[in-house]
Amino acid sequence: MTRIKEKGGVFLKVIQYGKRRGEALKSWVFPTVGQKAFVFFQLYLSTLGGSRSWIAGFLISMAVILASHGCCHHGFEQPDRGRLADDLSFSGSISNLKYPKFESLANDFLERRPSRFVSEGRQLDSNKLGINGRSVKSIGTNGRATRMVSTKELMKSKSDSDVRRHSVNGSKVVVNGASIIKNNSTSALVKTQRMPTREDNLFDEELKVLPSDESFSWAKDNYSSWQRTIDLWSFVLSFRVQVLFDNAKWAYPDGFTEEKQKARRKRTASWLREQVLQLGPCFIKLGQLSSTRSDLFPREFVDELAKLQDKVPAFSPEKARAFIERELGSPVDILFREFEDRPIAAASLGQVHRAVLHNGEKVVVKIQRPGLKKLFDIDLRNLKLVAEYFQRSETFGGPSRDWIGIYDECSKILYEEIDYIHEGKNADRFRRDFRNIKWVRVPLVIWDYTSTKVLTLEYAPGIKINNLEKIDARGYNRSQIASRAIESYLIQILKTGFFHADPHPGNLAIDRDGSLIYYDFGMMGDIKSFTRERLLELFYAVYEKDSNKVIRCLIDLEALQPTGDLSPVRRSVQYFLDNLLSQTPDQQQTLSAIGEDLFAIATDQPFRFPSTFTFVLRAFSTLEGIGYTLDPEFSFAKVAAPYAQELLDIRQSRRSGVEVVEEIRRQANDARNTTMSMPYRIQRIEEFVKQLEAGDLKLRVRVLESERAARKASILHMATIYTVLSGSLLNIGVTLSSQGNQFIANGTYIGAGVFLALLIRSMQRVKNLEKFEKMI
Ligand SMILES: Nc1ncnc2c1ncn2[C@@H]1O[C@H](COP(=O)(O)OP(=O)(O)OP(=O)(O)O)[C@@H](O)[C@H]1O
């Protein structure tokens, strides 16, 4: 599982609630040059961060919405859970095999919905079918045991003679229950590849022409690791400089205005997208993940990065075919009856081709980009250096944040994403979780055609969830789709604990019968039962507006560090609970708005990696956004209400017995202790007052504002010295240079440069302090 831990911490301050959302975006001014340079990595790390905060954020938001909505007593209708009878998915016998190597397939088989199960399996004669004495037994669709032949085994014996050995009466070969008619003396399996024509189109959809990756250096076979490292660091430095210029008022000779800054940012953002494409898969994945992080990045960046969702270059069919052959051990023409050279989708980590198995089953083959592992190794090695720099740097939270830990988690997740066996197992588990919910569809994994880098799945075409035109044309119920998307997610978070961590519109589609198809199980989250219990406690605490309990739960969840004085945290939590929970239904905010509020409040607090709160809400705000697009009347609270009510009911019923007695006993104990200790407490207060009067007790007061002002003054003082030194050295250099002492002049120029850099750094620090002051 993808268990994403929260790492790092931030300091605590309550910030102006009223301004927070606009400010969060507007004030995207990176405090130091270092931060500007590594914003990309920061985004990457934060996007993939801790699942606990992720969920904690979601539950808080949910409780907030529900409490503000007063919804827990409404009797909302549960969306229709029925599934239409006609199911046009393709399914075939080959996926019904049980292979010893992949135990999970048996579960697949058992859970398979009968409506989907188009039986092409035939009961086979075991005597005729054994290949090299080995055959695989599976349960046929009619419930009887059927002997099945592993396709891999069959591929091994693909020569004519081998094939002939499997023929029955010289005319028919049975492969995994499907019949292949043998037309002539050549191999029955080796067929000339024939692409489907318009008249003979095996698939309904038209294919788009995808751009090719040939012009990209990362796609070249001879791309060296040195070149890669140079490219990567050049990008980081160029981006740092561009952001610096975008944000520095002095960089606008005709005068600074917000419009001009926006226009420049737009240019930088489009440059960034290009660069991300140039840098390849690891960064494309990062860019995609960032495209919903409007809390961290200006709108212009988010919009540009969102374009990465679809526009990822494809690699050539030759590469794809060679790769499949290397991975699966046989040429494509032998493995498949048909294979479409043009991919239906090209994503950051792989591309998807349609194919037809020899038994006629339609499948998709997801092929990983060649050389991806090597690229990941280099990229992550470099990103580790960045993490180490962050760990040392005060600016990035230094020792209070576990950057190395975050890096480790992230690289684990990325490596898991490029392991398609892992993805296949995730898909199986996800399908099992939804086996009783007929309106969620998860394509079957064809394990025999799957390896770490090639994943073959049942072909499950659908209309992308944000394609309103097609959804309307087919007459689907938009509001039902919106509710189902959210509901399926609530089930994952609250019930099964195993959730799809990347539910962008490309990964959700509508099947012909209106059910929801999930694609891409590379990045999944897993909530352990201990965590789930704590999260439920957190949910109740938020619902009861009990800040102490909220803090206790956050500490238990390791989402908050119990170090130092927690009273400022308590104040901000209470502020958040009071403000949001007192909202009337018409003031009710969207999940993404609440998410932004959470980020604003969490800034500078000892939460572990609070920026993951955006990741927390990423899935839900994406789905919520889809919900609003599909149905303007859509309400998250409405869909979530029955689930929240259920949680509250469970608690109520739990409390009814032993817990109530326990609670009464606890309260009685508290009351007795308080009464007994009262005289002693009054005596203590009296002692304090006496000590104060006698001057024995001194109160030390720290005025943080003055401390900050003094710090600012000292930085400005140093900045003045740097200016003078830099100017003087520059003057000396010019003089020496005019006198012909070029060598010494160069030395003084370098000195001037160093002081100039120190000056810029000081100015940045002043700017940071000012920004911080504005926020508190
Ligand atoms: N079983 C399937 N049947 C039909 N189409 C599919 C299937 N699996 C994937 N696709 C299509 O291929 C696209 C890309 O698939 P997928 O998301 O699994 O690839 P990916 O490389 O993991 O992409 P990303 O990581 O960017 O989300 C999907 O959006 C969908 O259109």
The ligand as a MOL file (V3000), in Angstrom:
LIG
                    3D

  0  0  0     0  0            999 V3000
M  V30 BEGIN CTAB
M  V30 COUNTS 31 33 0 0 0
M  V30 BEGIN ATOM
M  V30 1 N -9.0290 -1.1140 -19.0440 0
M  V30 2 C -9.1340 -0.0440 -19.8340 0
M  V30 3 N -10.0840 0.0050 -20.7960 0
M  V30 4 C -10.2070 1.0840 -21.6140 0
M  V30 5 N -9.4030 2.1580 -21.5470 0
M  V30 6 C -8.4460 2.1690 -20.5980 0
M  V30 7 C -8.2560 1.0770 -19.6940 0
M  V30 8 N -7.2240 1.3690 -18.8790 0
M  V30 9 C -6.7890 2.5860 -19.2390 0
M  V30 10 N -7.5130 3.0780 -20.2630 0
M  V30 11 C -7.3550 4.3750 -20.9190 0
M  V30 12 O -6.0020 4.7590 -20.8530 0
M  V30 13 C -5.8500 5.9730 -20.1240 0
M  V30 14 C -4.5590 5.9540 -19.3240 0
M  V30 15 O -4.5860 4.8550 -18.4420 0
M  V30 16 P -3.9280 4.9460 -16.9980 0
M  V30 17 O -4.4760 6.1270 -16.2790 0
M  V30 18 O -4.0720 3.6270 -16.3500 0
M  V30 19 O -2.4220 5.2070 -17.4060 0
M  V30 20 P -1.2740 5.8620 -16.5280 0
M  V30 21 O -0.0140 5.6970 -17.2920 0
M  V30 22 O -1.2770 5.2950 -15.1640 0
M  V30 23 O -1.7120 7.3660 -16.4850 0
M  V30 24 P -1.5900 8.4320 -15.3170 0
M  V30 25 O -0.5790 7.9240 -14.3630 0
M  V30 26 O -1.1850 9.6910 -15.9740 0
M  V30 27 O -2.9760 8.5320 -14.7080 0
M  V30 28 C -7.1140 6.0780 -19.2780 0
M  V30 29 O -7.4190 7.4160 -19.0210 0
M  V30 30 C -8.1500 5.4230 -20.1690 0
M  V30 31 O -8.6520 6.3430 -21.1060 0
M  V30 END ATOM
M  V30 BEGIN BOND
M  V30 1 1 1 2
M  V30 2 1 2 3
M  V30 3 2 2 7
M  V30 4 2 3 4
M  V30 5 1 4 5
M  V30 6 2 5 6
M  V30 7 1 6 7
M  V30 8 1 6 10
M  V30 9 1 7 8
M  V30 10 2 8 9
M  V30 11 1 9 10
M  V30 12 1 10 11
M  V30 13 1 11 12
M  V30 14 1 11 30
M  V30 15 1 12 13
M  V30 16 1 13 14
M  V30 17 1 13 28
M  V30 18 1 14 15
M  V30 19 1 15 16
M  V30 20 2 16 17
M  V30 21 1 16 18
M  V30 22 1 16 19
M  V30 23 1 19 20
M  V30 24 2 20 21
M  V30 25 1 20 22
M  V30 26 1 20 23
M  V30 27 1 23 24
M  V30 28 2 24 25
M  V30 29 1 24 26
M  V30 30 1 24 27
M  V30 31 1 28 29
M  V30 32 1 28 30
M  V30 33 1 30 31
M  V30 END BOND
M  V30 END CTAB
M  END
